Amino acid sequence: MASPTISVKSTGVTIGQAAAFAGVTVKTVRHYHQHGLLNEPQRDSSGYRRYGSADLLRLVQVRTLASSGVPLAEVGALLDADAEQFTAALADVERRLTERIADLIARRDTLRQLADGDRLLLPGRALAILDRLTDLGFDPVYVASQREGLVLARALAPKFFDIFLTQLEHRLDDPQFVALTKRGWDARSWPPDDPRIDELASDLADNLLANREHLTLPTDYRPRSDDATRYGLINHHLEDHAPAWTRLNALVETKLRAAGVPIPYQ
């Protein structure tokens, strides 16, 4: 007579049950295994890994520390630390979390300011210049392009930004400069070889040279190797949309250089 088969009931729970009990996903449990934070139980006779109470306790401890902001790389050492080391480590984590919270609050405030458009990117003085361009009757698209130029100037040449604003403020007081600038905006649709471009370039250069004091650099200025690149990005912004502007700017720059104005070569 054959002996009866004795059925041994497996103890512990499956990985899915362990994850559910601890409030995490199976993927998270496996992630903890990969980081050496939780030992993988041996498989039972059915081929399943069974998690016992000790495994669940460790899983809950790891999850609690990780969800509290402790980096996974530090969780293992914390769990193995004595009371004094544990307290000190938690204090350090709290300090870092506080710094991160302050950084996140600053980012949130920045996002809120972005909703206010230009006020985050430009100071009030620059915004006043843009308002003045509108009051002087400039095309809204031109005003938008000047806003972009001011943002670039502030970012790429911060030391000269206030000087640049001063130059603009003075030039907008000059009706001739305003009229020439409006003609320059109209020139965007001209053919690049239009003879009017040569005439306009001469008039613009003469106007700028008539107020030469606004073209001088500070006495303490020291050239940098990337000055030409920075200048080009600012002064030639949007030229690729209008070949006539490329030629107009090139002619004006040539005339200013010939008069001794230190304009970087591209």
BAPARO-165643 format. One record per residue (C-alpha): residue number from 0; residue in three letters; z, y negated, x. Coordinates in steps of 0.001 Angstrom, whole numbers. Layout:
<nodes>
+-----+-----+---------+---------+---------+
|   i |  aa |       w |       v |       u |
+-----+-----+---------+---------+---------+
| NUM | ALA |       Z |       Y |       X |
...
+-----+-----+---------+---------+---------+
</nodes>
This chain:
<nodes>
+-----+-----+---------+---------+---------+
|   i |  aa |       w |       v |       u |
+-----+-----+---------+---------+---------+
|   0 | MET |       0 |       0 |       0 |
|   1 | ALA |   -1042 |   -3353 |    1444 |
|   2 | SER |    1622 |   -5857 |    2248 |
|   3 | PRO |    1677 |   -8911 |     -61 |
|   4 | THR |     285 |  -12175 |    1383 |
|   5 | ILE |    3024 |  -14736 |    1828 |
|   6 | SER |    1854 |  -18315 |     994 |
|   7 | VAL |    3457 |  -20938 |    3212 |
|   8 | LYS |    3524 |  -24387 |    1625 |
|   9 | SER |    2409 |  -27114 |    4026 |
|  10 | THR |    4921 |  -29895 |    4583 |
|  11 | GLY |    3973 |  -33529 |    4858 |
|  12 | VAL |    1114 |  -35482 |    3340 |
|  13 | THR |   -2566 |  -35992 |    4103 |
|  14 | ILE |   -3886 |  -39073 |    5870 |
|  15 | GLY |   -5059 |  -40473 |    2548 |
|  16 | GLN |   -1625 |  -40078 |    1012 |
|  17 | ALA |      64 |  -41518 |    4106 |
|  18 | ALA |   -2199 |  -44550 |    3995 |
|  19 | ALA |   -1522 |  -45062 |     281 |
|  20 | PHE |    2241 |  -44739 |     714 |
|  21 | ALA |    2224 |  -47263 |    3584 |
|  22 | GLY |     -84 |  -49710 |    1786 |
|  23 | VAL |   -2967 |  -49525 |    4275 |
|  24 | THR |   -6386 |  -47908 |    4387 |
|  25 | VAL |   -7310 |  -44621 |    6026 |
|  26 | LYS |   -9456 |  -46615 |    8418 |
|  27 | THR |   -6380 |  -48613 |    9443 |
|  28 | VAL |   -4372 |  -45450 |   10101 |
|  29 | ARG |   -7166 |  -44146 |   12333 |
|  30 | HIS |   -7298 |  -47523 |   14039 |
|  31 | TYR |   -3595 |  -47200 |   14851 |
|  32 | HIS |   -4286 |  -43739 |   16256 |
|  33 | GLN |   -7007 |  -45152 |   18515 |
|  34 | HIS |   -4600 |  -47784 |   19861 |
|  35 | GLY |   -1935 |  -45173 |   20569 |
|  36 | LEU |     475 |  -46699 |   18073 |
|  37 | LEU |     729 |  -43618 |   15899 |
|  38 | ASN |     483 |  -40031 |   17084 |
|  39 | GLU |   -1970 |  -37759 |   15318 |
|  40 | PRO |    -112 |  -34854 |   13688 |
|  41 | GLN |   -1146 |  -31283 |   14432 |
|  42 | ARG |   -3402 |  -29596 |   11894 |
|  43 | ASP |   -1850 |  -27079 |    9533 |
|  44 | SER |   -3250 |  -23625 |    8771 |
|  45 | SER |   -5682 |  -25225 |    6310 |
|  46 | GLY |   -7092 |  -27516 |    8974 |
|  47 | TYR |   -5508 |  -30692 |    7605 |
|  48 | ARG |   -3321 |  -33081 |    9525 |
|  49 | ARG |      -1 |  -33497 |    7769 |
|  50 | TYR |    2090 |  -36612 |    8166 |
|  51 | GLY |    5835 |  -36126 |    7999 |
|  52 | SER |    8608 |  -38623 |    7288 |
|  53 | ALA |    8851 |  -39654 |   10949 |
|  54 | ASP |    5106 |  -40369 |   11006 |
|  55 | LEU |    5385 |  -42414 |    7824 |
|  56 | LEU |    8327 |  -44377 |    9239 |
|  57 | ARG |    6321 |  -45205 |   12361 |
|  58 | LEU |    3283 |  -46132 |   10263 |
|  59 | VAL |    5337 |  -48538 |    8136 |
|  60 | GLN |    6860 |  -50116 |   11269 |
|  61 | VAL |    3447 |  -50625 |   12862 |
|  62 | ARG |    1981 |  -52024 |    9648 |
|  63 | THR |    4895 |  -54432 |    9183 |
|  64 | LEU |    4670 |  -55839 |   12706 |
|  65 | ALA |     863 |  -56078 |   12592 |
|  66 | SER |     851 |  -57831 |    9213 |
|  67 | SER |    3485 |  -60257 |   10524 |
|  68 | GLY |    1094 |  -61464 |   13181 |
|  69 | VAL |    2077 |  -59337 |   16150 |
|  70 | PRO |   -1083 |  -58414 |   18114 |
|  71 | LEU |   -1723 |  -54667 |   18082 |
|  72 | ALA |   -1654 |  -54641 |   21887 |
|  73 | GLU |    2007 |  -55699 |   21711 |
|  74 | VAL |    3204 |  -53583 |   18786 |
|  75 | GLY |    3863 |  -50438 |   20815 |
|  76 | ALA |    6013 |  -52228 |   23391 |
|  77 | LEU |    7963 |  -53928 |   20610 |
|  78 | LEU |    8753 |  -50664 |   18870 |
|  79 | ASP |    9982 |  -49187 |   22144 |
|  80 | ALA |   12007 |  -52260 |   23159 |
|  81 | ASP |   15778 |  -52607 |   23011 |
|  82 | ALA |   17400 |  -55094 |   20643 |
|  83 | GLU |   17424 |  -58004 |   23117 |
|  84 | GLN |   13816 |  -57488 |   24178 |
|  85 | PHE |   12750 |  -57087 |   20554 |
|  86 | THR |   14369 |  -60411 |   19568 |
|  87 | ALA |   12817 |  -62251 |   22503 |
|  88 | ALA |    9382 |  -60772 |   21808 |
|  89 | LEU |    9554 |  -61731 |   18140 |
|  90 | ALA |   10523 |  -65301 |   19111 |
|  91 | ASP |    7440 |  -65493 |   21316 |
|  92 | VAL |    5232 |  -64200 |   18505 |
|  93 | GLU |    6754 |  -66751 |   16132 |
|  94 | ARG |    5997 |  -69547 |   18614 |
|  95 | ARG |    2375 |  -68481 |   18886 |
|  96 | LEU |    2068 |  -68173 |   15120 |
|  97 | THR |    3474 |  -71685 |   14708 |
|  98 | GLU |     861 |  -73022 |   17133 |
|  99 | ARG |   -1865 |  -71166 |   15277 |
| 100 | ILE |    -646 |  -72535 |   11953 |
| 101 | ALA |    -789 |  -76071 |   13362 |
| 102 | ASP |   -4333 |  -75406 |   14586 |
| 103 | LEU |   -5391 |  -74032 |   11202 |
| 104 | ILE |   -3906 |  -77043 |    9418 |
| 105 | ALA |   -5850 |  -79333 |   11750 |
| 106 | ARG |   -9041 |  -77401 |   10995 |
| 107 | ARG |   -8368 |  -77613 |    7277 |
| 108 | ASP |   -7895 |  -81376 |    7562 |
| 109 | THR |  -11162 |  -81601 |    9492 |
| 110 | LEU |  -12970 |  -79708 |    6718 |
| 111 | ARG |  -11533 |  -82108 |    4165 |
| 112 | GLN |  -12767 |  -85043 |    6231 |
| 113 | LEU |  -16220 |  -83496 |    6409 |
| 114 | ALA |  -16446 |  -83952 |    2674 |
| 115 | ASP |  -16321 |  -87682 |    3406 |
| 116 | GLY |  -19481 |  -87431 |    5508 |
| 117 | ASP |  -19939 |  -89929 |    8317 |
| 118 | ARG |  -16311 |  -90978 |    8488 |
| 119 | LEU |  -15446 |  -87936 |   10544 |
| 120 | LEU |  -18343 |  -88321 |   12969 |
| 121 | LEU |  -18444 |  -92088 |   13400 |
| 122 | PRO |  -15869 |  -94892 |   13649 |
| 123 | GLY |  -15715 |  -97739 |   11167 |
| 124 | ARG |  -17577 | -100096 |   13471 |
| 125 | ALA |  -20591 |  -97784 |   13577 |
| 126 | LEU |  -20468 |  -97286 |    9815 |
| 127 | ALA |  -20514 | -101060 |    9384 |
| 128 | ILE |  -23727 | -101214 |   11428 |
| 129 | LEU |  -25321 |  -98588 |    9189 |
| 130 | ASP |  -24276 | -100591 |    6121 |
| 131 | ARG |  -25822 | -103670 |    7692 |
| 132 | LEU |  -29109 | -101867 |    8256 |
| 133 | THR |  -29167 | -101113 |    4545 |
| 134 | ASP |  -28368 | -104726 |    3692 |
| 135 | LEU |  -31223 | -105862 |    5953 |
| 136 | GLY |  -33650 | -103814 |    3906 |
| 137 | PHE |  -34325 | -100919 |    6261 |
| 138 | ASP |  -35772 |  -97752 |    4798 |
| 139 | PRO |  -32993 |  -95260 |    3860 |
| 140 | VAL |  -34717 |  -92606 |    5964 |
| 141 | TYR |  -34586 |  -94966 |    8957 |
| 142 | VAL |  -30893 |  -95615 |    8340 |
| 143 | ALA |  -30299 |  -91849 |    8243 |
| 144 | SER |  -32131 |  -91431 |   11545 |
| 145 | GLN |  -30008 |  -94170 |   13102 |
| 146 | ARG |  -26875 |  -92411 |   11867 |
| 147 | GLU |  -28020 |  -89283 |   13694 |
| 148 | GLY |  -28717 |  -91344 |   16793 |
| 149 | LEU |  -25248 |  -92874 |   16694 |
| 150 | VAL |  -23646 |  -89448 |   16326 |
| 151 | LEU |  -25600 |  -88237 |   19363 |
| 152 | ALA |  -24719 |  -91363 |   21350 |
| 153 | ARG |  -21026 |  -90984 |   20633 |
| 154 | ALA |  -21065 |  -87299 |   21617 |
| 155 | LEU |  -23312 |  -87520 |   24694 |
| 156 | ALA |  -22400 |  -90932 |   26086 |
| 157 | PRO |  -18868 |  -91746 |   24864 |
| 158 | LYS |  -18157 |  -94182 |   27717 |
| 159 | PHE |  -21110 |  -96339 |   26657 |
| 160 | PHE |  -20712 |  -96017 |   22917 |
| 161 | ASP |  -18823 |  -99280 |   22379 |
| 162 | ILE |  -21313 | -101100 |   24620 |
| 163 | PHE |  -24149 |  -99601 |   22606 |
| 164 | LEU |  -22555 | -100772 |   19344 |
| 165 | THR |  -22136 | -104277 |   20763 |
| 166 | GLN |  -25827 | -104356 |   21689 |
| 167 | LEU |  -26814 | -103268 |   18197 |
| 168 | GLU |  -24568 | -105849 |   16557 |
| 169 | HIS |  -26128 | -108658 |   18592 |
| 170 | ARG |  -29676 | -107440 |   18047 |
| 171 | LEU |  -29238 | -107256 |   14298 |
| 172 | ASP |  -28358 | -110957 |   14400 |
| 173 | ASP |  -31893 | -111580 |   15716 |
| 174 | PRO |  -34454 | -111797 |   12869 |
| 175 | GLN |  -37321 | -111189 |   15309 |
| 176 | PHE |  -35758 | -107954 |   16562 |
| 177 | VAL |  -35185 | -106814 |   12979 |
| 178 | ALA |  -38817 | -107511 |   12078 |
| 179 | LEU |  -40121 | -105734 |   15198 |
| 180 | THR |  -37907 | -102734 |   14525 |
| 181 | LYS |  -39238 | -102465 |   10981 |
| 182 | ARG |  -42758 | -102555 |   12405 |
| 183 | GLY |  -41764 |  -99815 |   14826 |
| 184 | TRP |  -40598 |  -97711 |   11887 |
| 185 | ASP |  -43917 |  -98283 |   10132 |
| 186 | ALA |  -45714 |  -97236 |   13331 |
| 187 | ARG |  -44611 |  -93637 |   12868 |
| 188 | SER |  -47718 |  -93067 |   10741 |
| 189 | TRP |  -50133 |  -94776 |   13142 |
| 190 | PRO |  -52497 |  -92787 |   15373 |
| 191 | PRO |  -51060 |  -92518 |   18916 |
| 192 | ASP |  -54031 |  -94454 |   20332 |
| 193 | ASP |  -53761 |  -97300 |   17825 |
| 194 | PRO |  -54097 | -100583 |   19817 |
| 195 | ARG |  -51345 | -102103 |   17698 |
| 196 | ILE |  -48879 |  -99876 |   19549 |
| 197 | ASP |  -49587 | -101689 |   22843 |
| 198 | GLU |  -49031 | -105057 |   21196 |
| 199 | LEU |  -45835 | -103921 |   19493 |
| 200 | ALA |  -44503 | -102419 |   22745 |
| 201 | SER |  -45044 | -105724 |   24566 |
| 202 | ASP |  -43329 | -107693 |   21798 |
| 203 | LEU |  -40357 | -105313 |   21740 |
| 204 | ALA |  -39957 | -105366 |   25515 |
| 205 | ASP |  -40145 | -109162 |   25585 |
| 206 | ASN |  -37545 | -109395 |   22849 |
| 207 | LEU |  -35176 | -107052 |   24654 |
| 208 | LEU |  -35630 | -108858 |   27974 |
| 209 | ALA |  -34927 | -112200 |   26317 |
| 210 | ASN |  -31378 | -110912 |   25858 |
| 211 | ARG |  -31131 | -109161 |   29189 |
| 212 | GLU |  -27344 | -109349 |   29276 |
| 213 | HIS |  -27308 | -106643 |   26624 |
| 214 | LEU |  -29290 | -104307 |   28884 |
| 215 | THR |  -26973 | -104342 |   31879 |
| 216 | LEU |  -24686 | -101429 |   32749 |
| 217 | PRO |  -20960 | -101805 |   33505 |
| 218 | THR |  -20226 | -102658 |   37145 |
| 219 | ASP |  -18124 |  -99504 |   37537 |
| 220 | TYR |  -20906 |  -97226 |   36292 |
| 221 | ARG |  -21588 |  -94200 |   38482 |
| 222 | PRO |  -24842 |  -92301 |   37831 |
| 223 | ARG |  -24621 |  -88625 |   36911 |
| 224 | SER |  -27148 |  -85888 |   37522 |
| 225 | ASP |  -27695 |  -85332 |   33797 |
| 226 | ASP |  -28019 |  -88999 |   32785 |
| 227 | ALA |  -31752 |  -88645 |   32123 |
| 228 | THR |  -31193 |  -85660 |   29857 |
| 229 | ARG |  -28477 |  -87399 |   27859 |
| 230 | TYR |  -30560 |  -90569 |   27547 |
| 231 | GLY |  -33605 |  -88604 |   26413 |
| 232 | LEU |  -31720 |  -86723 |   23729 |
| 233 | ILE |  -30393 |  -89974 |   22302 |
| 234 | ASN |  -33266 |  -92428 |   22699 |
| 235 | HIS |  -36090 |  -90005 |   21953 |
| 236 | HIS |  -34471 |  -88341 |   18952 |
| 237 | LEU |  -37069 |  -87426 |   16287 |
| 238 | GLU |  -40021 |  -88451 |   18473 |
| 239 | ASP |  -41556 |  -85023 |   18006 |
| 240 | HIS |  -42128 |  -85948 |   14349 |
| 241 | ALA |  -44228 |  -88997 |   15225 |
| 242 | PRO |  -46503 |  -88984 |   18308 |
| 243 | ALA |  -46998 |  -92734 |   17915 |
| 244 | TRP |  -43278 |  -93244 |   18591 |
| 245 | THR |  -43538 |  -91226 |   21777 |
| 246 | ARG |  -46199 |  -93559 |   23089 |
| 247 | LEU |  -44421 |  -96679 |   21807 |
| 248 | ASN |  -41139 |  -95745 |   23501 |
| 249 | ALA |  -42919 |  -94792 |   26713 |
| 250 | LEU |  -44688 |  -98170 |   26857 |
| 251 | VAL |  -41475 | -100106 |   26153 |
| 252 | GLU |  -39578 |  -98149 |   28818 |
| 253 | THR |  -42331 |  -98732 |   31378 |
| 254 | LYS |  -42230 | -102481 |   30767 |
| 255 | LEU |  -38426 | -102579 |   30984 |
| 256 | ARG |  -38409 | -100574 |   34240 |
| 257 | ALA |  -41005 | -102932 |   35681 |
| 258 | ALA |  -38616 | -105787 |   34876 |
| 259 | GLY |  -35811 | -104005 |   36765 |
| 260 | VAL |  -33938 | -102426 |   33871 |
| 261 | PRO |  -32480 |  -99087 |   35109 |
| 262 | ILE |  -33865 |  -96707 |   32483 |
| 263 | PRO |  -33734 |  -93028 |   33495 |
| 264 | TYR |  -37002 |  -91147 |   33893 |
| 265 | GLN |  -37463 |  -88070 |   31693 |
+-----+-----+---------+---------+---------+
</nodes>
